[in-house]
Amino acid sequence: VQLQAFGGGMVQAGGCLRLSCAASERTFRRYVMGWFRQAPGKEREFVAGISKNGGIRDYADSVKGRFTISRDAKNTVYLQMNSLEGEDTAVYYCAADPDADSIGSYSAIYEYWGQGTLVTVSS
């Protein structure tokens, strides 16, 4: 499956952005989906994940209450990011795990990755 992430950009602190990730296959519904991010000089970290049917969501502590992950019935997963902070500046990646029944926060378990979209938050 191919994933294409888009929606990044530059925003002022306190602003919002919505990222989208479109999958190439309708079997997307069978995948646990996740968003990760990697800031300059840092390791890639888990941001949010959503179960196959969208009923379960998980978030990193740093984004709880500010970010919301969702998915539609077709082939797209979203990350709504509100109250953005400078620390949220990073390249954001969407990822798909075709084998899991639950959301994982380790990047190594995700088999498919999008190309990344840059989010820059200015103070």
N, C-alpha and C positions, 0 to 999 in steps of 0.2 A: 504494500500500500504506500502511496505517496502522500505526504502531508505538506501543505503550503500555509505558512503562517504570514499574516499581514496585519497592519493596523498600528504599528509602532510609529514613533515620531518624537518630537520635542514638545514638552509641556512644562509649565511652571509648577512649582511646588504647590500642592493643594488642588491641582487640577485632576482631570480624569482622562482615561483612554480606554478603548475597548479593542482587545486583540481578538482576531479570528483565526481559526485553523481549519482549513478545508481538507477533507480526505478524498482520495480518488476512488474509493470503493464503498459500496453500500454495506459491506461487511463491517464497516466502521462501527456499527451498532454492537458488535460483539467485542469491542475493545474497551478496556479501561484506558482512559485518556488522562494525560498529565501536562501540566505546564512547568517548565523549569526556567531558570535564568542563570546567566553567568556574567558577573561584573568583571571589569578589568583587574587582572591579577588575583582573581578569586576562583574557587572551584564552582562547578555547576551545582546549583542547589534546587531542591524541590520547592515549588511555589504552591501548586494546587493540583488536586486530582479529582476525577469524577468516575463513578461506577458506570457499568455498561448501560443501565437503564436511567441513569441520571439521578437515582434516588439517594445516593450516598456521595457526599463531598468531603474532602479533607483539605486542610490548609496548613501552610507553615505558620508558626506563631507570629512571625513578623508581618504577615499580611492579613491575619484574621480581623474581620470587621471592616476591612477596606476593599478587599478583592472578592469577586464572586465568579466562580466557574460554572458554566452551564453548557448544555449541548442540545442541539435540535434533533428532530426525528430523521433528518436526512443524513448529512455528512459533515456537520460543522460543530466545533467546540469553541466556546468563547471564554475570554477572561476580561471581565469588567474590573477596571482598576480605578478606584476613587481615592481621594486624599493622598495623592502621590507625594512621595518624599524623595529627597536626593539619593537616599540609600536604595531606592528602587531602580536607579539607573543601571541598565544591563541589557544584554541581548537575551531575548525571551524565545524559548523553544517549546513547541508542542511535541508530544510524544505519545505513541500508542503501544500498549501492551496487549498482545493478542491472546496470551496464555493465562492471564490472571483472573481470579474471581474477586479479588479485593484490590484496593488502591495501594500501590507501593510508593515509597518516597525515595527509593534508590534508583538512580538513573540507569544503572547497569541492567535492570530488568526490563526496560523499555526497548522494544525491538526496532521501532520505526520512529524517525525523527524528521521534523520540518527543518527548514533552512535557517530559521532564526529571524527575529525582527527586533530592531534596536529601539529601546525606549530610553530617552534622555530627559531627566527631570532637572530643571534649573531652579536655583534658589534665588 
